[in-house]
Amino acid sequence: MAMGLSALAAAWSQGTLGSAALGVVAERPEFEGKVIIYLVLPELLALFGLIIAFLLQGHVGSGLA
């Protein structure tokens, strides 16, 4: 669940940022490098979700034993 929700949020935010970034690059091509940085940031959200999922995987079964 941690991975799925974080990936869903990353996809939604990247889609929103992607459409806005294309508009910015179409008007001002010199901002292309800065726009790529903003497009990479939502991927960190999915990466953090993956890390949390691995951390939780070790703790979920240990409370039942």
Secondary structure, DSSP 8 states (H G I E B T S, - for coil): -HHHHHHHHHHHHHHHHHHHHHHHHHH-GGGHHHHHHHHHHHHHHHHHHHHHHHHHHHHHTTTT-
